[in-house]
Amino acid sequence: MRIIPTAIPDVLEILPKVYGDERGFFFESWNAQAFAHAGITDAFVQDNHSRSIRNVLRGLHYQVKQAQGKLVRVLAGEIYDIAVDLRCSSPTFGKWVSLVLSAERKNMLWMPPGFAHGFCVVSEYAEVFYKATDYYAPEHERSLLWSDAQLAIPWPVQGAPILSPKDAAGTPFAEAEFYS
């Protein structure tokens, strides 16, 4: 497993060791000992799986209580994945990082609790799977406005993105709730 720090040091790209031959491939997508050695010791309590078509944009989601760390990977297709630092005490507060995650590369993104997360699908469709460190709590869920000018995220969508009503009505960064 190779760990690659991003511009926000707490957000990591993880490249697993993949064993392949004419039959296919094998890799460990989660191994508690290997991840602990890399500094990721959070316990995961929930797995989530979504399928979306090209130009679907999901996010930017976070929970103000029961903050979730996420280990994100793509099972089919490709996404442009975003993590926005919402930790007021962080030197990278208000900054974001992006990473292209794909089933072909088998790379993963780790973001600890305290980040908003979003992605858009850049392939015909994508299946996204992620482990979360806390349970989904709809009463605490918030959504940052995906198109917020202060964040200025260059989403690679063709035309207008396909959004849920909740995501279309996201909160601008300047008015959002953050983590202390």
QUILIN-V746391 format. One record per helix or strand. SS is the DSSP state (2 for helix, 1 for strand). FROM is the first residue (numbers start at 0). TO is the last residue. If there is no record, write none. Layout:
ss={SS;SS}
from={FROM;FROM}
to={TO;TO}
This chain:
ss={1;1;1;1;2;1;1;1;1;1;1;1;1;1;2;1;1;2;1;2;1}
from={1;11;18;23;31;45;55;69;77;86;95;106;114;124;137;140;161;164;170;172;178}
to={4;14;20;25;36;52;62;75;84;86;101;110;120;131;139;143;161;167;170;174;178}
